[in-house]
Amino acid sequence: MANELLKQVHERMPVILSREDEALWLDPKIQDTEKLRPLLKQYPSELMEFYPVDRIVNSPANDVPKCIIPT
């Protein structure tokens, strides 16, 4: 479910890991879902920002700085 900030755009939201959780998530030795499940939490709105960008962002072929410049 999307956090308060992203609800304006869509009801779903990808998982965003905190820096300190990345190593645990990527560790192939960790297979215990009970240890990993707590990492799947809603990312705080106050740590995010969003703004409109150019439509070129819709194509994965466009890997250019213009993709992140506010319009």
Order of alpha helices (4+ residues) and beta strands (2+ residues): alpha-alpha
